[in-house]
């Protein structure tokens, strides 16, 4: 709802591809003493041994049971964010933040305060002092723990009442899994180093490129860089320190057609650090492509509803799989009265053609030289990240699991993820689609034309770029998806040149769409981005080759009624972009 394989992709797909996994542990002796980690460990021990214990002179009180699980998940984060628009800076900010999620579970793993719709009752989030003042840190943790314990107690009483009057649930799995507590003290993330003045000039130059395209009415270019160290301790004995770095340039530009349809293009560049982002020349070339594409799009004809063969580029296929399949393989979607449970009963059954396999491997840091947003070494519940083979040769094998068990899957596989302040759930990291039925792009295009002729269609559709989409997984609504393409062409069977069209929206149901994949290309492509769901916005990646689908359904997007600007843009004093020295 648009957030690394050891040996995942077939030899055919990996023929010209390399990947790199970052080391999980720092060298012995490289972990400096951490006042924050010490304060967390000390206060956690005090909380566990004190909460629920009888007060002096009082007998044990069953109305205040001791928590059976407590964890502290702190984030020490430095960020830089610079934004430009129309060739000028909009913002240049740097910040340091510390925050902690305190999770408290009361009851037992079989039934606790997080049951059903009450998962949020376990978490309390507070800011922490930036200074390494152990007493100040301890008092902040103490206050959050007390608040969290009171909330957990109240909700646990409510849960016990509800379970006594409700009908039996379909899935009677426990509320918390029994997993091995991890210990991994990695070196903290390095200090954030960004030449803000130089990057300000680079972003000004990038946004100024759009001045050359008179119908690109709005644009912004944003660079964000972050250096984060996560600290996780739990009453089970877990102690995990994990570094994370990410730098990203996000570009957005939009126009409006004469008939009122709003159109946009977007592009993202990812790297571990700002210094590793692509060159200015490469990014400026991408800006020109986006600007020219928008000028072409606003003049393109509006598509009509379509049902027929289609070809998705690798990037488009990656987004398609993330939305249509990936969300439905997240563990928590297999239990609960509200979930559609599309594939819950399909373990051991074929849900894809036999030449396709799908895995999620967050331990892969790069793919073919490109940094992957979905990389992490430990998840947000302190569990080691794992490569998970979800589908092998078309057959469903398992789901993406947090520490929320489901029938037949009682343990986490390192995919418990969440935005700060929200409870982790099973989420995608790096979703990777591999194929044993690959053909070159030219041959795949001819297969599209042949399939369109076979179906007596005048053309097939080629989806070059896709923005985002959403997948409905709640059983109260149809189990459908919608994906929004940005660049779509009609590929005619009579040899006419391809025709750019606009206003296309891909719709359908997953079980029908996924079984109609006929063949794939031999060159995987990457989608990096952010994914939003009930546990918040997290970085994710998806990798897939181009895919030929025998049948796909599209509908028209919302039209819009506003006119393009009546007043023409001001006469440019100079259309030249600012000079940049890298």
N, C-alpha and C positions, 0 to 999 in steps of 0.2 A: 504494500500500500504505500506506495511511493506518492540503512544503514545504513586452496592450499593442500594441495594433494601430494602425498608421498609418492603414490603411483596410481593416479586416477584415470587420466585420459588415455584413450587407446593410442597405440603406437603410431597410427595414421595421423591422428590429430596432433600428437606431440612431436612430429617429425622436425618441425622448425621452431619449436617453442621451448623456452627455458623458464624455470621457476626457482624461487629462493625462499627458504624458510629461516626466519631469524632465530638465533639461539634462545632457548627458554630460560636459562640460568646464567647469571653473571659469574665471573671467575671467583673462586674462593677468596674471601677476605676483602672483596670490593664493595661490600655493603656497609656504608657508613652508619654510625649510630643515628637513630631517628627519634627525636623527642616526640613526634607525632605518633609513631608506632608504639613507643614505650607508654605514652599516655593511654592509647587505645587498649593495649594489653592489660595495663594495671586497672583501668576503670572497668573493663569487661569482667575481670576476675572479681572485683568488688561487687559488681551488680549481680553476677551469677550466684555468688555465695550469700548475698544479703536479701535479694528480692524474694518475697514469699516466706522468708524465715520467720518463726514466731518472735514477737517482740518480748522484751524482758517482762516477766510476770504474767504473760498471756499464753494460753494454750494455742496450738496450731489452728489457724483459721482457714477452713476450706474455701472461703469466699475469695481468698487471695492466694491462689496456688502459685508456686514458683514457675517462672518460664522454663520450658524445656529446651529452648534454643534462643540465643541472642547473637547477633552479629553486628559489627561496625564496618561500614564500607566508606572510607574517606577518599576524597579526590583533591589533590593539590595541583592546581591548574593555572598555567600562564597562557594568555592569548593575545594575539595581535589581529586587528581587523581594520582593513583599509578599503574604502569604497570610492569609486569615481563614476561620474555620469557626465555625458556630453563634453568630455574632454577636461573636466575639472573635478577636483576632490570634493567628496561629500562628507567623508568622515575618516578619522585616523585615530584609532583607540588602542590602548594596551591595558590589560587588566590582570591582576592576580587574585585568585579565589581559592578558598578552601571550604569544602562542604562535606557533610557526613550523612549517610543513610543509616539509621539505627533500625534494625529489624528484630522484633520480639514476637515469639510464638508461645502461646499459652495453651495448655491441654496436652495433647500427645500427637505424634506423627499421624496416628489414625484419624484424629479429629481435632482441629485447632481453630483458632480465631480467624484463619484465612479461608475457611471453607466456603465454597460456592462463590457468591458475589461479594465476599468480604475480604478479598486478598489485600486490599489497600490498608486494612486495619493494622497490619503488621509493621508498617513503615512510618518512620518519623524522620524528617529531614531538617537539619539546622546548619547555618554557617558556622565555621570554626575560625578562631583567631589565626591571622597570618603569621604572627610571631611564634617561634618555638618556645613558648612559655608553657611548660608542662602543667602547671597549676591551672592556668586559664583554659587550656585544652581539656583538662580533666573536668572542670566545672561545666563546660559546654556539653560534654558527653554525658555527664551526670544529669543535667537538666533534660536533655533529649530522651535519655533512658527512662526517667520517671514519667515523662509525658507519654512515651510510647507504651510503657507498661500499663498505665491506666486505660489507655485506649484499647489495648489488647484484651484486658480483663473484661471490659464492658462488652466488647464484641463477642468474646467467647461465650458469655452467658446468653447472648442473643442467638448464637449458633446452636447451642444445646437446646434452646427452646424450639427453634425452627426444625431441627432434625427430629424432634419428638412428635411433631404434628404433620410433617410432610410425608408424601408417599416415598417408597424406596427409590433411590436413584439408579439409573442404568449402570453407571460405573461407580462402584463402591471402593475405588482405590483410595489409599491414604492421602492426606493433605501434604505430606512432606516425605521425601525419599531418604533412605539411609545410604549415604555416600561417604567415601573415604575423605577425611579432612586432608587438605593439601598444605604443603609447606614449600614455598618458593620465594626466596628473598633475592629478587633481581635488583640490579643497580637502579637508582632513581633516574628518571628522564633527565637529559642534559638541560641546562638553562636555555631558554628560548632566545635565539639569535636571529633578528630580522633587521635589515637595513631599511628602516621605514621611509626615509627620504627617497632612496632609490626606487623602492617599490611604489611610492606615491607617484613618481614620474612615469614609471612603467604603466600603471593603471590609467593615468591621464591619457597617455598615448594610445592605449588600447581602446578606451571609450571614445577618443577623438576620431578613430577610424570610421565610426558610424556617421560622422558628419558628411561623408562622401555619398551617403545613401539618403536622398531627401525624404523618402517615405518611411524611414525607420524613425518613428516618433519618440520612442522611449528606449533607454538602454541603461544598464548599470553593469559595472565590473567590480567584483569584490574579491579580495585576497584575504584569507584567514589562515593563521598558523597557530598551532597549539602544542604545548609540551606538558604532558600530564603524568603524574605518578599516582597510581591507585594503591591504597593500603586496606587490606581486608583481614579481619580477625573474627573468630567465632568461638562460641562456647564448646564446640566440638574439637577445638585445638587447631583450626586452620590459621595459618599466618602466611599471607601472600602479598608481595610487593611487586607491582608490574608497571613498567614505563610504557608510554604511548606518545607518539609524535604523528602529526598530520599537517600537511599544508595543502591548500586548495585555492584555485582561482575559478570563480563561478561567473559566467557571462550570461546575460539575459538581454534580449532585444525584441521589440515588438512593432507591429504595424497594424493598420486597419484597412480592409478592402473597401471599395466604393459602396458595396452592398451592406456594410456594417459589421462584417465578420472580423473579429479580432484574431490576429495570428502572431505567433511568437516562435523564436528559436532560442535554444539554450545550449551551453557547452560547459563542461567541467574539466579542469586539469588537476591531477592529483600527484602528490609526492610525499615522501616522509618529512622533508624539510623544505623551506622556501628556496634554499639554494639549489635544490634538485628539481624544481619545476622547469618546464620547457623554456626554451629561449624566447626572447622577445620577438624575434623574426617568425618563429613557428606560431606563436599565439596571434600575432598581427595578421598572418595569413589566414588563420581561422576566423578572425573578425571579419575579414573581407568576404569570406565564403558565407558567413552568416548574413551579412548585410545584403549581398547579392541574392541569396536565397529568399530573403523576405521580399525584396523587390519583385522577384519572380512569382512568389506565392500569392501576393495580393492581386496579380493579374490572372492567376490560374482559374480555370472553371471549377465550380462547386460540384463535388461528386454526387452521385445518386446512390441510394441503398444498393448493396451488392451482395451476392452469394455465389462464390466460385473460388477457383484456385488463387493462391497468393504465395509470394516469396518474401520472406522476412530476412533482412540483413542480419549479420551476427549480433550487432548491438540491439537491434529490434527484437530478435529472438531471445536475447538474454533478459530484457525487460519483460517480455511475454511470459517466459518461464517463471520469473520471480513473482509476477502477479497471479498468473493462472494456476501454477502448481505449488510454488514454494510456500505460500501462506497456508495452503491446505495441508501441508505436511508438518506444521508446527504442533508440538505435542498437546498443548492445552486445548486445541480445537477438536480434539478427539473425545473430550468429556464435557459434561454440562448440558443442562436442559435446553440451552439457547443455541448451541452450536450445530451447524448443519452436518458435520461429520461426513464430508464427502467421501473420504477414502478410509474411514476408520475400520471398516470390515473387510478391507481389500489386501491385508497383509498376505503375501504369498501369491497374489494374483497379478496378472498383467494389466497395467494401466497406461503403458506407453508401447509403441512399436518395439519389437525385440532388438533393434539395432541401437536403441538409445539407453544410456545410463545416466544417472544424476547423483551427485554427491555434494555435500557441503563441508568444506575444509577451511576453517578460519585460521589454521596454522600456516597457510600459504601467504607470504608477505608480498610477493610480486609474481606477475605472470607475463612472460615474454617482455620483461624489462619495465612493465608498468606496475606501479604500486597499487595495492588493492585496499580499498577502504574497509572491507570487512575483516581485515586481519586483527587477531588478538591471540594472546597465549593462554589467558585464564579468563573465564566468563565473570559475570557480575554476581555470581554466588560462590566465587572462589574455587570453581572446578576447572580442571585442566581442559583446554579446548581440544576437541577431537575431530578427526576426519570421520564423517558419517556417510556410509554408502546407502543412500536412500532408496535408489532404484537401480537394479542390476539387470541388464538385458531386458528392460521393460517391466520387470517384476518388482513390486513394492516390497521393501524389506523392513523399514523402520521409520521412525519419526524424529524430529528435532526436539530433544528433551531438555527441559530445565529440571529443577528438583520437585516439580509437580508431577507425581506419577499418574499413569493411565493404565488401563487394563492391558496386561501382557508386557508392559514396559515400566519397570519399577525404579529405574535409576536414571540419573542425568547422563548426557553425553557431551556436556560442556557447551550447551547452547542457551543457557539462561542469561538473557540480555535485557537491559533496560536503560532508559534515560535516567539521569540523576533525579531522585525524588519519586520514582515509580518502582513497583515490584517487578522483578525479572520474570519473563516467560520464555518459552521456547521460540527462538527467532533465527532467521537466516544470518549467515556470515558471508562466506564466499560460496555461492551456489554455482556449480560447474556441471555443464551438460556435455557429454561426450557421445560420439557416434562411431559405429563401425560401417556405416553405409554412406560414405562421403564421395562427392564428385567435385570437380573444379567449378568455379563460379560460372564460367561460360556455358558449361553443360547443364548446370542447374537452371540457368535462365532459359535454355532451350526446352528443358523439361516443363517449365512453367507454360511456355507457349503451346507445347504439345498437349498438355492437360487442358488448357483453355479450349483448344480446338476439339478435343475429345468431348468436352461438355457443351460444345456449340456456343461458346462465349466469344464475343469479339475481342476481348482482352482479359489478361490477368492483372493482378495488382502487385506492385513491388513496394514494400515498406522499407524505406531507407533509414529513417530515424523515428524513434518513439520517445515521448516525453515521460509519461507516467501512466498510472491507471489505478484502479481499485478493484478489489475482489470482495464480494459479499460472501461471508462464511456463516452468517447467522441464519438459523433455520426459519426465522420469522419472515425471511425474504427469499426470493428465488436464488439458488446457488449459481450466480452468474458473475461475469467479470466485464469490465469495460477498460479498454486501453486506448490512449490518445496518441495517434501517430502525428508527427510533425511534417514529414516529407514523404509523399506517396506519389507513385507514377502508375499510369496505365501502360501496360506492355501489350501492344496490339499484335494480333496473330497474323495480320496481313502485311507486316513489314513496315508500317508507318513508324515514325520516330516515337519514342516514349513521350507521354504527355503528363506533365505535372498537374495534380489536382489538389484541392483543399477541402476542408470540412469533413474529414473522414474520422469515424470512431469505430473501433473494433469491438464487437460484442459477442457474447456466446456463453456457453456452459463448459466447464473444464473437461468433463468426461467425453464430450463430443469433440471438442477442439484438439485435445491431446492425441487422440487416436487417428487423426487424419494427416499426420506428418508422413510424407512420402520419402524424402531423402534430405540430406544435409550437405552443406559445403564442407570444404576441407581446411578452412582457416577460422579458428575461434576468435571472437571479439569480446571486448570487455565493457561492461556498464558499471560505473562507480557512482554512488549517490547516497542519499538519505532515505530511509524507509520509516514511515510512521505507522504505528499500531497501538494497541492498548497499553503496551509498556513504553510508549514514547517513541521519539525519533532517534534512530541509531544509524551509523554508517554501514553500508552493505556494498557488496559487489556481486555481479553475475557474469558468467562467461559461457558463451554458446557459439556454435557455428551458424551460418545462414541456414534457413529451413524452408523447404517447399511443403506447403499444406494444400491438400486436394480441395478443401472447402473451408472458407472463412466467411463470416458474416459481418457486414459493416452497416452503419447507419449514419445519417447526417448529424454533425455537431450542431449545438445551439447557434442560431444565426447571429443574433445581436441586432440592434436597431440604431445605434449611434452612428452619426456620419463621421467620416474622416475630418480632420481639422479644416475649418473654413478659411481661417487666416493662414497663409503660407508661412513656413519657417522663416526666421530673420535671415537676411542676406549675410552670408559668411564673410567675416573680415579676412579670415584665412582658413582654408580647409586642411592645411598641413598639420599633421600630428606633431606633438612636442618631440623634440629630439631626445633619444634615450641612449645612455651609455651603460651597458651591462657590466 
